[in-house]
Amino acid sequence: MNKLLNVSSSPHARSSVLTGNLMFDVAIAMVPAAVYGVYQFGLKALCVLLVTMAGSVLSEYVYESLMGKPITVMDGSALVTGMILGLNMPPEIPLWIPFLGSVFAIIVVKQIYGGLGQNFMNPALAARCFLLISFASQMSAFKLDGVSGATPLSVLKNGGRVDVAAMFVGKIPGTIGEVSVVALLIGAAYLLYKKVISIRIPAAYIITFAVFVFIFGEQDLGYVMAHICGGGLIFGAFFMATDYVTSPITPNGRIVFGVLLGILTGLFRLFGGSAEGVSYAIIIGNLLVPLIEKVTLPAAFGKEGKKA
């Protein structure tokens, strides 16, 4: 029976890389940011991460069990969703809020639409936007060394100046995973080395955003670098915008997608009411992926023959 042929439609691509392998690599790449976040903010940050990861895995297991579907928690996708969501949380947030977010991400955004590969937007980011809308005050309360303070982007938004070096290292208030650019770049380098992601989306995103901020913000390198280092832009560019399911598969489409994200993030930050913008930019970009793929689909080789 093992010698029977499998009949299926094209494409007939085969790869030894499984979903679990990819998810494992993504989780490893986020470890530096997670470790620094716990070092910076303490055990509360660790508790938030554990709650979102456990909540995501538990939600997927319970839903699939109740629906009589195959149990897929071992592929690691729910764990990665929980990890991304946790790294997008303020460290001081009440634990029931990130748990609610993990349930929303897995059941509402992922499972109801068919599970892994069927969701039309990034589950972790959709959950973060849901929490930002529902619990705005808790999601925007940040502390550093026990002292409440504004994020660097909020300071910039109000015309102040920030320490770019501190932003690069991570000695700033913010969400657990966004603060240290160094830690994020270490993880990004790992993903690129393992060829889990392509540089197209992150490069197009960051370059477009930098040009937009330079033109419509201030023509100052420190100002531009502060915007690049703040607000989770690096985290979003390398870890969320590159999500396989919700980003274009065509090479040119990835560049267009990155350019779109850069423009949207710039618009939200410079002209919107909030100092952030990465999450909403990526969510809107996810919704436009089918259109981007349609207009960037490579033309087939050859030409159509004459009809008889």
C-alpha angles and dihedrals in degrees: 000000000000090000095060115117121246111226114207141145123262143305096070098189117157127194136170090215110103130197090253091056092053094046091049091053092049090050091050090050091055094051095088092054091045093049092049091047091054091045091050100042104024134222093334089068091049091051091052091052093048092048095051094045094046091043092052095048092044093048092052093047095048095045095048091045093051092045093048092240127143112278108247103173091112092067088075097229094116091048091052091048090053092047093051091047092049092051088053093056129095108249094232097053118124107261096235091066097059088042089055088048092054091051090050092048096051104035105030102033103028115023101035089057093051106281131264112010095018102074113107096208137031105279096212093049092044088054091048091052089048090053093044090056096041101040105023097158096049092044093052099045110108133177135185120194089350094304121114115230146155121268117250091254091055088052090051090047089057093049098262131131128246139199106254092189090056089049091051093051096038108247093137137095116261144101119327098259106030102063103078114062090181092058092046093050090051089055092044091052089053092052091049092046091051089045091234090134136024122236092228099088098040093045095047090045098050096040093048092047092049092051091047093051092046092052101040101026123038127325091230126115093215091053092050093046091050090056092048093049095044139067097031095288094139091044092049096044097052105026108029110024089052095058106140096223099047102036129075120272096206116091094230090042090059091055092048089048092052092048090050092051091049092052094045093048090049092050093049095046101043102033104021130084095249127070091220128058110156097105095049092044092054093045091052090045090053090056091053096049095098090054092046091051091048094055095040098046108131116247116252118250118255128018137270115269123239116272116242 
